[in-house]
Amino acid sequence: MPKKKPTRSASRTSPPPPRKAGKPDSPWAVLRGKELEWPGATLLALLLEAAHVRGLSIRELAEDHLGVSYSYFQQLRIGERPVPKLGPETLDKVAAFLNLPKVVVMLAAGQLSLKDFHQEPEVVEQYLEPALRFIQGDPKFGAYMPASVFGMTSAERQFIVMLYERASGKTLLPVRATLEETVENFRAIVSPD
């Protein structure tokens, strides 16, 4: 006796084929233009990229991993709600999803700035231009630095100096606390031996 072909209704009950990783579900999966300048854009970009790599839809990212509604996430995404105002519980979920320390998530969300890691943040501004001029004169890196760097925001200029410091092993800005030092100091305060 010949085998029966499955009916249409039987095929409807079977699970849908798995989505291929890395396929965005909509044009919302990337930030463009002015969106990149919004406070918290770094965090949104990290979330969207991680969701994209894992093959998640925006809805799955929002509802299943961040514990927020799709519409709330879309409001963050289009700038109707401020990313820097995300609450501690949401930031905890974001940190877990991205597998990053919460302080890094707060930095990406715009709740902290690089200056917050310096003992004397007002002094950092005074060091930025001389540090950039030093980099500009460096025979190895200076030729690659565009003059437009001097017109960037303070955070962007500080980031470039920090990249240079990492690449060259030189220190150009006043000493700042590293994440490891911050954690170590906090542990010493909380549980002195």
N, C-alpha and C positions, 0 to 999 in steps of 0.2 A: 504494500500500500504506500503511495507517495506521501512524503512529508507535507504537512500543511504549512503554508506561508503565514508568518505572523500578520495579524490584522493591524489596521491603523491604530486602533485603541490600545492594543498591546504595546506598540512602540511608544505611545505617549506616556506610558507609565515607567518606561526605562529612564534612568538618569540621563541628564544632558551630557554631551561629551565635555571633557575638561577643557577649560579655556587655556590657550597657549600663554605661557608666562611672557611678560613684556609687551603684551598687546593692550594699549590703553582703550578704555571703553568709550571715550568721547574726546572732543577737542579740549575739554577742561583739564586733561591730564598734564598739561605743561603750563608754566607761567610765561607770559609774553609782555614785551614793551614796558609800559608804566607799572604793570603789576609787580615787576621786579623791584620797584622802588618803594613799595608799601612797607610800613613797619610790619615785621614778622614774615616777610616774603621768603626769607631764608628757611624758616621752619616749614612753610607751605611747600617750598620746592623739595625739601628733604622728604616730606611725607608723600608727595606726589610721585617722586622718583622711586621711593621704596615700594609704594603700592604698584607702580608700573612694573618694576622688576619682579615682584611677587605675583603678578598677574591678577591683582585685585581691582575690582571696580571702585569708583569713588564712593558709591553707596556702601560697599563692604568695608572699605577703609573707615568711613565715618561711623557706621552703626556697629560693626562687629569688632573693630579694633580700638576705636577712640571713644566709644560710648556716647556719641553725639548723633543727632539726626542728620540725615542727608541735607536737608534744607539749611540747617545751622552751618554745616561745613561749607556749603555753597556760598552762604553769606560771608563767611571768613574768606573764602576763595575769591570773591568778587569785590571785597573791600567794604561790604556793608556792615560787617562786625569787625572790631579791631582784634587782631591776633595777640597783641601784647596784653590784652585783658583776659586771656584764658586763665581759668582757675587752676588751683593746685592739683585737683583730682584729674582733670583733663591732661595737664602737663605730665602727671605720673604715667598715664596711659600712653601718651606720645613717647615718653622716654622708654617705656617698655617695648613699644612697637618698633622704635628706631634702634633699640639696644644702645642707648646713649645715657650718660649721666644726666640727671635732671638739670644741673647747672648749665650744661651745654644746650639743652633744650630751651632753657630760659634765655640764654644768650641769643639763640636763633630766633626766638619769639619776640625779641626786642624788649624783654623785661630787664635785662642786664646789658651793660655795654662793656667793651674791653677795658674802659677806664676803671670799672668797678674792681678790677683785679690789681690795681696799683694802690699802694699806700698813700701816695700823694697824686691823685688824678689830675689836679690842675697843672702840675709840673710837666705832665706828658705832652701837652699842647706846645710848650716851649721847646721841647726836644724834637718834635716832628719835622719841622722844616730843615733844621741842621742835619737830621738823620737822613732825610731824602736827598739833600745836597751831597752828603757823604756817599750814598748809594750811587748817585749820578756820576760821581767821580771815580767809582770803582772800575778798574780796568776789565774785570771779568763780567760784571753785571750792568754797569752804568749805561752802556750803549743800547741796552734793551729796554730801558725805562723811558716811557713816553713823557714828554713835558706836561701832558694833561694830568699827571698824577698830582701835581701841586694844587690843582683846582678841585680835587675830590673831597669828599666829606672827611672829617677827622677819623671816623672809624675805618674808612677805606684806606686812608694814608697809614694809619696805625697797622692795619692788616698787612700792607705791603712791607712796612718796616719789619714786622714780625716774620714774614716769609724770608726776607733777606737775612735776618738774624739766624733763622734756622738753617738756611742754605750756606751761610758763610761761617757760622760759629762765633760771630762777633756780637757784642751787645751794644746797641745804640740808644735804647730807651731806658729810663730808670727801672730798677729792679721791680718786677711784678711777681705776685704770688702765682705759682703754677697750681693746677687743679690738685695735683698730688700733695703739694705743701698745704693747701687749704684743707684738704681732708685730714691730713696728719695733725695740723693745728687744732682742728675741730675735735678730733678724737682725744687729743691731750687735754682739752678743756672739759669734755664730757666725762671722761673716765681717767682722772689723774692717778697714777700708780705710786 
